[in-house]
Amino acid sequence: MEAKAYLRYARVSPRKFKIVLDMIRNQPTDMAMAILRNTPKAVCEPLEKLLKSAVANAENNFGMDKNNLIVSECFVCPGPTLKRISPRAQGRAFRILKRTSHVTIAVKEKE
């Protein structure tokens, strides 16, 4: 049984999330929390909140022991892209893509 937590429409590129998610995958939750606290990336703050939410879901909804939890699954999917325009020379316009992300973290108990 897994407990999941979702972060939708985060205004950060999926590439940036993927770097940190690869570090915490298959780690115990306390170790994953320590990694997120000590990694100097901007995405660590929303991921830390998301991991806390997944642990709270496991504890309150499924009665799991929070000391035995591991990050079983974590992935990011691209959300909608906001398209903006930047003025350039000679009346041209270049497109700026502001990407968003949907992040999922699942935790389960160790066997």
C-alpha positions as CSV (number, residue, x, y, z in Angstrom):
1,M,0.0,0.0,0.0
2,E,1.3,3.4,-0.9
3,A,0.4,6.9,0.2
4,K,0.8,9.7,-2.4
5,A,1.0,13.4,-2.5
6,Y,0.7,15.6,-5.6
7,L,2.1,19.1,-6.5
8,R,0.3,20.6,-9.5
9,Y,1.1,23.6,-11.7
10,A,4.5,24.3,-10.0
11,R,6.1,27.2,-11.9
12,V,9.5,25.4,-12.2
13,S,10.7,23.4,-15.2
14,P,10.4,19.6,-15.0
15,R,14.2,19.3,-15.8
16,K,15.0,21.1,-12.5
17,F,12.7,18.9,-10.5
18,K,14.1,15.7,-12.0
19,I,17.7,16.4,-10.8
20,V,16.6,16.4,-7.1
21,L,14.0,13.6,-7.5
22,D,16.7,11.3,-8.7
23,M,18.6,11.9,-5.5
24,I,15.7,11.0,-3.1
25,R,14.2,8.0,-5.0
26,N,14.3,4.7,-2.9
27,Q,15.6,6.5,0.2
28,P,14.1,6.3,3.7
29,T,12.0,9.4,4.3
30,D,14.2,10.8,7.0
31,M,17.3,10.5,4.7
32,A,15.3,12.1,1.8
33,M,14.3,14.9,4.1
34,A,18.0,15.5,5.1
35,I,19.0,15.5,1.4
36,L,16.3,18.1,0.6
37,R,17.3,20.3,3.5
38,N,21.0,20.3,2.5
39,T,20.8,20.5,-1.3
40,P,21.2,24.1,-2.6
41,K,18.4,24.0,-5.2
42,A,15.3,26.2,-5.4
43,V,13.0,23.1,-5.9
44,C,14.0,21.6,-2.6
45,E,11.6,23.8,-0.6
46,P,8.4,22.7,-2.4
47,L,9.6,19.1,-2.5
48,E,10.2,19.1,1.2
49,K,6.6,20.3,1.8
50,L,5.4,17.6,-0.6
51,L,7.3,14.8,1.1
52,K,5.9,15.9,4.5
53,S,2.5,15.8,3.0
54,A,3.0,12.2,1.7
55,V,4.3,11.1,5.1
56,A,1.3,12.7,6.8
57,N,-1.1,11.0,4.4
58,A,0.6,7.6,5.1
59,E,0.4,8.1,8.8
60,N,-3.2,9.5,9.1
61,N,-5.0,7.8,6.2
62,F,-3.3,4.4,6.2
63,G,-2.0,4.0,9.7
64,M,1.6,3.4,8.6
65,D,4.6,3.9,10.9
66,K,6.4,7.0,9.8
67,N,9.8,5.6,10.9
68,N,9.5,2.7,8.4
69,L,8.6,4.7,5.3
70,I,10.7,4.9,2.1
71,V,10.2,7.0,-1.0
72,S,9.0,4.3,-3.3
73,E,8.1,6.4,-6.3
74,C,8.7,10.0,-7.4
75,F,8.3,11.5,-10.8
76,V,7.6,14.7,-12.6
77,C,5.4,15.4,-15.6
78,P,5.3,18.6,-17.6
79,G,2.3,20.8,-17.0
80,P,0.9,23.5,-19.3
81,T,3.4,25.9,-20.8
82,L,2.8,29.6,-20.5
83,K,3.8,31.3,-23.7
84,R,5.2,34.9,-23.5
85,I,6.7,37.2,-26.0
86,S,10.0,39.2,-25.7
87,P,10.6,42.1,-28.1
88,R,13.7,41.8,-30.2
89,A,15.5,44.0,-32.8
90,Q,13.8,45.3,-36.0
91,G,10.2,44.7,-34.7
92,R,10.6,40.9,-34.3
93,A,9.3,39.0,-31.3
94,F,10.8,35.9,-29.7
95,R,8.8,33.4,-27.7
96,I,9.6,32.7,-24.1
97,L,8.3,29.4,-22.7
98,K,7.5,29.4,-19.0
99,R,7.2,25.8,-18.1
100,T,5.2,24.2,-15.3
101,S,5.3,20.8,-13.6
102,H,3.2,18.2,-11.9
103,V,5.1,16.3,-9.3
104,T,4.1,13.1,-7.5
105,I,5.7,11.5,-4.5
106,A,4.6,8.1,-3.1
107,V,5.8,6.5,0.1
108,K,5.4,3.0,1.4
109,E,6.6,0.9,4.4
110,K,9.8,-1.2,4.2
111,E,9.4,-4.9,4.0
